[in-house]
Amino acid sequence: MLEIHLYGTLKKKFDSNASFAEDTIINLPYVENERILQLLERLDIQLRECGEIFCNGIVATENTLIPEGARIGVFSTGMHLLCGGQHLKGHGFITKSPTQKDQYY
C-alpha cells in the first residue's frame, strides 16, 4: 500500500468538505515500477496542479520511482517550503545537484 497525503487545494478534489486544518490521506495499492507522474495520473492530478512532492520525506520529481509502502506528500501549487524554498525548488523541483555545490542540472 501507498499512503498519500494531500495538502492545500488538492484536498478538495477528494473531499469537498475537507478542512485545511485536517489531514487528507488516501491509501492506494502499490504498483511495481510506478513513478510519481504515473501515480498522479491514477489520482487524476495534473503535474501543473502540484507544488512540492515528497516521497518518504525526500523531494521527488515526476520521474521518482516509488518504493513499496512509501509515504507520498503532494502539495498544491502556491504552497511553498518554509523560507520560500526558492534555492531548493526552482519553482517546482530540486534543480541543484546534491553533489555539486555550484552546478545545476
Backbone bond lengths (Angstrom), bond angles and torsions (degrees), N, CA, C in turn:
res aa  C-N    CA-C-N  psi(-1)  N-CA   C-N-CA  omega(-1)  CA-C   N-CA-C  phi
1 M - - - 1.457 - - 1.530 110.10 -
2 L 1.318 114.49 152.70 1.459 122.26 173.44 1.513 107.83 -114.95
3 E 1.321 115.79 143.57 1.458 121.98 177.71 1.515 107.77 -111.33
4 I 1.333 116.96 110.23 1.452 121.72 -176.64 1.520 109.49 -106.42
5 H 1.328 115.93 122.05 1.460 122.80 178.10 1.519 107.96 -103.79
6 L 1.320 116.34 123.23 1.462 121.60 -179.43 1.518 110.05 -105.96
7 Y 1.334 115.44 141.37 1.454 121.30 -177.31 1.523 110.51 -130.36
8 G 1.321 114.96 156.70 1.456 120.86 176.87 1.517 111.68 68.78
9 T 1.312 115.75 -143.68 1.463 120.71 -175.53 1.524 113.51 -69.32
10 L 1.338 118.23 -16.11 1.466 120.57 178.80 1.528 111.52 -64.19
11 K 1.320 116.78 -26.39 1.471 121.01 178.24 1.520 111.59 -56.98
12 K 1.332 115.81 -40.84 1.465 121.12 -175.25 1.525 112.86 -66.69
13 K 1.336 117.64 -20.76 1.468 120.36 177.56 1.522 111.44 -66.61
14 F 1.334 116.27 -25.72 1.456 120.80 -175.37 1.518 113.46 -110.73
15 D 1.322 115.95 -18.88 1.460 120.43 179.33 1.523 107.88 -152.42
16 S 1.331 115.95 102.91 1.467 119.61 -176.32 1.524 112.66 -62.49
17 N 1.330 117.42 -19.12 1.464 121.70 178.63 1.525 112.76 -98.03
18 A 1.325 116.97 7.51 1.463 120.71 -176.62 1.520 111.25 -59.63
19 S 1.308 114.95 138.99 1.458 121.99 177.49 1.523 108.58 -98.01
20 F 1.315 116.68 142.61 1.459 119.64 177.17 1.528 111.44 -67.82
21 A 1.322 117.41 -14.70 1.466 121.74 -179.45 1.528 112.51 -88.26
22 E 1.328 117.85 -10.83 1.458 121.22 -177.15 1.520 110.85 -113.16
23 D 1.335 115.35 153.47 1.456 120.63 176.40 1.524 110.76 -71.96
24 T 1.319 116.18 142.10 1.452 121.93 168.98 1.519 105.34 -116.29
25 I 1.306 115.78 110.37 1.464 121.87 -175.46 1.518 108.89 -120.36
26 I 1.326 115.01 131.70 1.458 121.74 177.31 1.519 107.66 -119.24
27 N 1.311 117.17 132.09 1.462 121.67 174.87 1.517 108.47 -104.80
28 L 1.328 115.61 127.11 1.457 121.84 179.53 1.517 109.73 -127.17
29 P 1.311 117.05 151.78 1.463 119.72 175.28 1.531 110.56 -63.35
30 Y 1.325 115.77 144.82 1.463 122.73 175.59 1.525 108.82 -70.71
31 V 1.337 116.30 138.41 1.461 122.51 174.65 1.526 107.20 -120.60
32 E 1.318 116.40 121.16 1.455 121.02 -177.81 1.527 111.08 -59.95
33 N 1.324 115.78 138.15 1.474 124.65 178.77 1.528 114.20 63.76
34 E 1.312 117.15 20.90 1.465 120.39 178.21 1.527 109.60 -80.02
35 R 1.308 115.36 141.82 1.460 122.21 177.27 1.529 108.93 -110.26
36 I 1.322 116.00 166.15 1.467 121.33 -176.22 1.529 111.44 -53.72
37 L 1.321 118.05 -45.61 1.464 120.39 -178.44 1.529 111.08 -59.56
38 Q 1.318 117.95 -40.46 1.463 121.25 178.71 1.526 111.12 -66.79
39 L 1.325 116.50 -38.59 1.465 120.13 177.24 1.524 110.21 -63.08
40 L 1.329 117.04 -43.58 1.459 120.29 178.18 1.530 110.53 -60.21
41 E 1.316 116.81 -39.45 1.468 120.35 177.27 1.528 110.59 -62.26
42 R 1.338 117.00 -40.63 1.472 120.50 177.00 1.518 111.47 -61.65
43 L 1.330 115.81 -33.75 1.457 121.37 -179.36 1.529 112.21 -86.50
44 D 1.314 116.95 -3.35 1.460 122.83 -176.33 1.530 111.29 59.67
45 I 1.332 114.87 42.40 1.461 122.63 176.44 1.523 107.62 -114.16
46 Q 1.313 116.96 128.24 1.460 122.16 177.48 1.530 109.00 -81.44
47 L 1.324 117.14 142.55 1.453 121.46 178.95 1.526 111.15 -56.32
48 R 1.321 117.38 -35.55 1.474 120.84 -179.56 1.530 112.56 -66.20
49 E 1.335 117.56 -16.53 1.467 121.37 177.44 1.523 111.87 -82.12
50 C 1.331 116.39 -11.10 1.467 121.32 -172.42 1.519 112.01 -100.49
51 G 1.321 114.27 141.37 1.455 121.44 169.14 1.522 106.45 -94.17
52 E 1.325 116.89 -106.66 1.458 120.99 176.99 1.522 110.96 -83.32
53 I 1.330 114.74 148.60 1.456 122.48 174.08 1.517 106.08 -131.36
54 F 1.333 115.89 133.74 1.462 121.09 179.88 1.522 109.80 -122.41
55 C 1.313 115.53 143.02 1.467 122.30 173.88 1.522 106.77 -123.50
56 N 1.322 116.35 113.31 1.468 122.06 -176.66 1.528 112.16 52.75
57 G 1.329 116.18 41.35 1.457 121.98 174.79 1.512 115.50 82.37
58 I 1.330 117.83 4.47 1.462 121.75 -179.21 1.524 108.17 -115.79
59 V 1.330 116.87 136.22 1.460 120.21 179.25 1.521 109.07 -56.93
60 A 1.329 115.67 131.37 1.462 121.91 -177.57 1.522 110.12 -113.68
61 T 1.314 115.43 158.93 1.459 122.27 172.64 1.520 107.41 -111.67
62 E 1.299 116.72 175.35 1.461 120.74 179.32 1.528 112.07 -62.09
63 N 1.339 117.73 -21.56 1.459 121.58 -178.29 1.522 114.27 -97.78
64 T 1.321 117.89 3.22 1.464 121.04 179.72 1.523 110.25 -63.63
65 L 1.323 116.44 128.62 1.452 122.97 176.68 1.527 108.47 -77.35
66 I 1.310 117.11 131.61 1.465 121.50 -175.11 1.523 110.01 -94.06
67 P 1.339 117.87 121.50 1.463 120.24 177.57 1.533 111.40 -78.90
68 E 1.307 115.93 157.50 1.463 120.90 178.06 1.527 109.58 -60.40
69 G 1.325 116.35 138.38 1.455 121.98 178.52 1.514 114.63 77.09
70 A 1.316 117.31 13.53 1.469 121.11 -175.93 1.525 112.13 -68.03
71 R 1.324 114.08 152.90 1.460 122.58 171.31 1.514 106.08 -107.89
72 I 1.320 116.11 117.64 1.457 122.36 -176.73 1.524 108.48 -109.40
73 G 1.314 117.06 132.64 1.456 122.83 174.21 1.517 108.94 -114.51
74 V 1.329 116.74 125.77 1.464 120.97 -179.70 1.525 108.23 -122.70
75 F 1.327 115.37 116.96 1.461 122.25 179.62 1.519 109.09 -101.72
76 S 1.310 116.45 140.34 1.463 120.03 -179.83 1.523 111.05 -72.91
77 T 1.315 115.79 161.22 1.456 121.94 175.30 1.522 108.73 -57.62
78 G 1.308 115.99 143.36 1.461 119.97 179.51 1.512 113.14 94.65
79 M 1.324 117.25 -14.76 1.467 119.87 174.30 1.528 106.64 -91.10
80 H 1.310 117.17 140.44 1.452 120.61 -174.90 1.514 110.88 -126.64
81 L 1.328 114.48 151.69 1.452 119.91 171.60 1.519 108.17 -61.48
82 L 1.326 117.20 155.78 1.466 119.70 174.46 1.520 108.55 -53.92
83 C 1.256 118.20 142.61 1.466 127.35 -176.47 1.528 110.65 72.87
84 G 1.325 117.69 9.19 1.456 120.24 179.36 1.512 113.08 88.93
85 G 1.328 118.12 -28.72 1.449 122.30 175.61 1.515 115.24 64.35
86 Q 1.329 118.18 12.10 1.463 119.84 -175.79 1.527 111.85 -59.22
87 H 1.323 117.73 -34.88 1.451 120.06 179.79 1.527 111.26 -70.52
88 L 1.322 118.31 -18.81 1.464 121.97 179.34 1.517 113.26 -96.02
89 K 1.307 116.39 -42.45 1.449 117.88 -163.89 1.508 116.88 -104.72
90 G 1.310 119.70 -19.68 1.445 119.64 179.85 1.517 112.45 53.37
91 H 1.338 116.96 43.37 1.465 123.47 -179.96 1.520 112.48 62.02
92 G 1.302 118.84 41.96 1.456 119.61 174.57 1.506 113.34 161.36
93 F 1.320 116.86 -59.69 1.453 119.75 -175.63 1.514 110.26 -142.89
94 I 1.316 116.57 162.79 1.455 122.15 176.76 1.522 109.08 -54.49
95 T 1.313 116.85 133.12 1.456 120.17 178.89 1.519 111.73 -120.45
96 K 1.310 117.51 -10.07 1.448 120.77 -178.69 1.518 109.14 -99.83
97 S 1.304 116.79 127.40 1.451 121.12 178.93 1.524 109.41 -65.25
98 P 1.345 118.55 132.40 1.462 120.39 -179.01 1.521 113.16 -66.53
99 T 1.341 118.49 -15.46 1.459 120.65 -178.45 1.516 112.85 -102.56
100 Q 1.331 117.90 -8.71 1.447 121.50 -178.56 1.520 109.37 -125.73
101 K 1.321 116.47 108.77 1.463 120.82 -172.20 1.511 114.40 -60.79
102 D 1.306 119.22 -38.31 1.448 120.77 -173.95 1.525 114.42 -116.71
103 Q 1.323 117.28 8.63 1.453 119.21 -179.54 1.527 108.96 -111.27
104 Y 1.306 115.76 142.54 1.456 121.94 -179.50 1.512 109.52 -116.00
105 Y 1.300 115.62 154.35 1.469 119.73 178.12 1.490 110.96 -126.41
